[in-house]
């Protein structure tokens, strides 16, 4: 009797599998036969998901995504779980430990900040993604900035991200503070659109905003606050400069000594020292987040996730805000944000067949939900700010021509390479002198990278 029950269960499972293969809803991907994970779980280890549980009362779009992903799992006989393994700084360590253990029985991907991909890549901890089941040249699916950054000397791709590059550095403005200073904030959007939003115009506005209303020598209203490192970096790119670049032989070299870079840093340093509300003696490193919400600064240099994302840091801000690119420098040709994509990597523990099947599932799993491909990037953004910040600024930031790439991630994190002993100290030092002091350290990193 037990054998008969087992046989019937096997038949039912086979019929369910055949039905799943035969009844893909309209608009779903074409089924690829022969891929069966035998019920295994595939983990996507990120560094932010506290739970993989689904919403108790999903929206229509969420339910459509759940239905699509249920179909993937039924069709290819697997279960996919996305959950945090480590945090922002430790997920790379978790990956390295996983590879060192050499256990291929657990199927998993790791999502790392770009700052931490270089080490595992250099130490052979990552597998290539190239196989016949996915098309990495599909620019609509795979982010080509990431593909280019993590293509090795062997021509193989060792890290990926999907879709359009996520917008990063931006310049928020407090509408009330600007209006009280006599500035028509709508015109900032107009200047952004017609190419006249420049360093000079921005500086004039900062001067107009900043006020010492009680004559004690300390401003009561500041021109700006925020992340000065973000400002320094994007000012360089918006003035046609770079920190690192590739030479004619494909070697990574220091580019921070160019006139465009040094001029941008000197200007940005002066702006920060003159108009920036800076860290109080008893303040934490992220003092500017609360300072901005208190409403005594005109502009705020930060990243888009601080204002546009659901449950963002600015969700409880009382004053209304808008958002534009950081302005263009006199040597620049356009406005940029600097790409900083999370990178999905595959631990170097699997055989080629297993790796190909896993990347195939990841490709399907990260597709846009069928029926919701258009404009789903907008989400709830209109709830937080005005339409021009979404339809103009955020939409422009998604365009490749407004995305800059900094090869710093091949050398280490932004904080360790460009921050420490350089941009962190710029406010009280000369950019050229700092560069000369930093050059031996950078050259050592470059020599190690170029040798590999």
N, C-alpha and C positions, 0 to 999 in steps of 0.2 A: 504493500500500500504506500509506504514512504517513497519507494522508487517511482511509483506512478504519479504521486503528487509532485515530486521533484521534476519529472518529465513534463508534466502539465505546466508547471511554473516556467520551465525553460522555454516551452513553446509560446506561452503568453508573452514572455520577455522578448522573444524573437519577433512575434507579431507586433508588439509595441514599437520595437525598433524599426521594423519595416514600415509601419504606419507613419512613424515620424519622418522617415526618409521620403515617403511618397506624398505626404500631405503638407509640404511647406507652404505657408500662406503666401499670397501674392505680395511681391515686393521684397521677400526674404532672399538671402543669397542662395545660389545654386548649391545643392548638396554634393559633396565630394565623397564618393563611396570608399569604403575600406579603412576609414578612420574610426577606431573604437578604443576608448580608454578603459574599458572594463569596469566602469563605475568609480574610477580614481578621482580624487580631488586635486584640482590645480589651484595653487595659492598665488595671489598677486599681493606681494608684501610691499605696501606703501609705508609712509611714515606719519599718516594723519588719521586713518580710519579707526575709530574706537570700536566700531561694531560693523558687522556685515548684515545686520538685520534690515529687513525692508520696512518701508513706511506702513504704518497701520492703516492709514486712510490715504492711499496714493492718489495723485492727480491722474488725469487721463493719460498724460504723456508718461508718467512713471509706470503706470500699469502696462502701457504698450511696451516699455523697455523690459519690464519683468516678463511679459509674454514672449518677447523675442529671445531673451536669455534663457528662459525655460525651454524654448525650442532648441537652442544650441545644445543645452545639456542633454535633452532627450535624444536628439539626433546623433550625437557623438558619444553618448554614454559616459558623461563626466559630470563633475560638480565643480563650480568655480567660486572661490571665496576671495574677496579683497579685504585685507585687514592689515593694520600696522604691525610690523615686526619690531622695528626700532623707531627712534625719533629722527629728527632732521640730521643730527650729527652721528647717530649710531647705526643707521640702517646699513651703511657701507661695511661697518664692522661685522654686523650680522651676516652679510653676504660672504665676506672673507672667511668667517668661521664655518659657514655652511659648506663652502667649497673645500676648506681644509679637512672637514669631516668626511668628504667624499661620498655622501649618502645620496644615491640617485633614486631612492625609493619615494622620496617626497618630491612632487612636481611643483616647481615654483618659479616665479619671476620676482625680481626686486626692482622697486622704483626708487631711484636715488636723486638727490639734488645734483645739478651738474658739477658742483664744487667737489664731489667725492667720487666721480667716475674714473678719473685719471689713474689713481693708485691701483684699483683692481684691474683696469685694462692693461697697465704696464706690467702687472705681475701675473698675467695669464689666467685671471680668475673668471674671465667672461668667454662665452661661446658666441660665434658668429650667427647672425640671423639669416644669412643667405640660404635659400632653398627654393625648390620649384613650387611650393604651396602658397607663397606670398610674393607680391610684386612690390619690392621696396622702392621702385622708381615711380610708383603712383603718387604723384605730388598732392593729390586731393586727400589721400589717406595718410601718408607718412610725411612727417615734417622734414623737409630737405635740409634745413639748417642743422638739425640734429643728425641726420644721415651723414652729411658732410663732415661734421665735427667728430663723429665716432667711426669713420671709415679708416681702417688701418692701412699700413703700407702694403699689405697683401691684397688690398682692394675689397676686403670684407667688412661688413657693418657689425659693430659690436654694441650699439646702443640705439634706441629708437624713441621717438615720441610721435603722437598722432595729431593730424589736423594742423590748423593754423597756429603759429607761435602765439603764446599767451602774452597779451600786453603787459608791460611791466612799469618802468619809471614814468611818472606823470606829475603834473603840477596842478594841485587843487587850488581853488580860490574861494574865500568866504564872501558871499554876495553882499551881506550886510556891511562888512568892514570896507569893502571896495566902494559901495554906494556912499557910505559916510565920508569917504575920502574924495568923493566927487568923480569916481571912475565908473564909466558905463561898461559893466562886465560883458554885455553882449558883444561889444566891439572886439573883445579878445578872441571870441570865436570867429568873428569876421576876419581878423588879421591872420589867424591860424589858417583860414581857408584861402586867403589871397597871397600868402607867403610873406607878409610884413610883420609877423610876430617874431621879434628879434631880441637879442641881448639888450640892445640900447633901449627899446621900448619897455622891456621888463624892468630894467634898472630905473627908468623914469617913474614907473608906477610904484616901485618899492619906496622911492624917495618921497613920493606923494602920500603914501600910506603911513609911513613911520612918524610917530608923534610923541613928544615928551610933554604931556598936558599939564604936569604940575611943576615943570622947570627944575627937577631935581637932578638932571643930567642922565637919567635913565628912561628909555622909552616906555610908555604905557601901551602903545600900539606898535607892534613890530611889522616890518615888511613881510617877513616869512619865518618859517621854522621847518623842521623836518629832518630828513636824512641828508647830511651834507655830502656823504660819500656817494649817494645816488646822484646828487647834483653835480659833483665833480666829474663823475664818469660820463653822464649823459651830455654835459657841457662839452667835453672833449669830442665826442662823436658828432655833436651838432655843430662843431666848428671844423669838421673835416679832419679830425685827429684820431689817433689810436694809441693804445698802450703797447700792443704786440701785433705783429703782422708776419706774413710769410714772404720770404724773399724769392728771387727768380729760380732758386734751386729747391724750393719747397721747404726750406728750413725756417723754423720759427725764430724771430729776432725781436729785439727791443725797438719799438717805434715811438716811445714816449718822449724822445728828444726832438721831435719835429717842432717847427715853429707853431703849427696849428694847435698841437697838444699843449705846449707850454703857455701859449697866449690864452687858451681857454682856461687852464688851471689858475693862471694869475688873475684873470678876471673873476672867476668863480670864487676864489679865495677872498678877494676884496668884497664881493657881494655878501658872502657869508659873514665876514668879520664886521661889515657895516650894518647889515639889515637883518641878520639872523638872530632869532631868539635861541640861545644856546643852553647847554646843559648846566643847571644850577649846581652849586657845590655839593648839595645833598641829593641831587637827582640821579635816577637810574639811567642806564644807557638809552632807554626808549622813552625818556621824559617827554619828547615832542608829541607823542600820541595823545596824551591828556592835555598838553598845552594847546594843541590845535583845536580840540573840542571846546576849550574854554572861550574861544572867540576873541583873542586879542592879537591875532596874526592874520595878515592879508592872504598870503600864499602858503602852501604846504607841499614840500617835496617829499614824495613817497611813492608807493607802488599801487597799482590798480586794485589789488585785492583788499587794500585797506578801506576802500569805499564802495566798490561795485559789487563785491561778493555778498551772498546771503550771510547774515550773522557776522558782518564785518566789524572792525574796530570802530567805525564811524556810524554804526547803525543808530546809536543813541544821541547823535549830535543834534543840537537844537537849531543852529543856524543852517540855512540852505547853502549848498555848495555847488560849484561847477568844476569842470576839469578840462585841461588842455595839455598838449605836449609841452615839454620844456622848450623854450624858444631857440631859434636858429642863430648861430654865431656869424660874424662877418665873413669868415672863411668857409662857412658851410653851405651846402646846396639844398638841404631839407632838414626835417625834424625826425628824430629817431627815439625809439626805446631800445634797450639792449636785451637781446634774447637771453632767457635764463630758464630753459625748459627742464622739467623733470624728465629723467632718462630711465627707460625700462630696459633692464639687462637680464641676460639669461646665465645662470651659474654654469661654470664649465665642469659639469659632472655627468652630463647625459650623452648617450650615443646620438648619432646624427639623425636617425629615424625618429626617436623620441623628441628631440629638439625641434624638428620640422613640424611634427604634429602639434606640439605645444604652441609654437609661434602661429600656426594656423588658427588655433582656438583663440589666441590673444587678438589676432586680426579681426575675427568675427565679433568677439566680445566688445571690442572698442569701436565698432562701427556705429554711426549714428542710428538711432532707433528708426526702423522703417516707418515712413509716413511723417517723420518729424525732422527731416534733414534741413529744412529751410529756416534760417534765422534763429535756430534754437540757442545760439550763443547769447542772445539778448536776455533770456531768463527773466529775472525780476529787476533788472537794472533800472527800469523807468520808475520804480518805487523809491529810489534813493536820490535821484538827481534829475536834472532837466534833460529834455530830449536831445539837445545839441551835444551834450557830453557823451551820450550813447551813440547817436546816429552819425556824429561827425568825429569826435575824438577817438572813442573806443573803436569805432569801425575803421578809421584810418590806421590805428595801431595794429590792426590785424593784417594789414597789407604788407607783403614782403619788402616793398620799397621803403617802408618806414621802420624796418627792423634791422638793427645792427647786430653783428656777431663779434664778440670779444673772445679770442683764443685763450684767454687766461685760464679757462677750465682745463686745458691740457697740462697746466703747471700746478694747479691746486685750487683752493677756494679763493674767491675774491677777497675775503678778509685776510687770509694768510699772505697772498701774493701782492695785491694792489693796496690793501688796507694797511696792514702792519708796517710801521716805519716809513710809510709813504703818504697815502691819502689821509690817514688818521692824524698825521702831524702837519698837514699842509697849512692849516690856519695860522700857525706861528712860524712858518719857515718859507724859504724860497723854493719854488718848484724845481729849478735847475740844480740847486744844491742838494735837495732831497734825492733827485734822480741819480746824481753822481754817487751819493752814498749807497743807494740801493742797487746800483748796477751790478756789483760783484755777486750779490745774492741772486738776482734775477738771471745773470749769465750762468751761474751754476745750475739753476733749474732748467734753463734752455739747453745747456750742454747735455744734461741727463736725458731730456726729452728727445732732442735731435739724434742722439746716439741710438735710440730705439726705433 
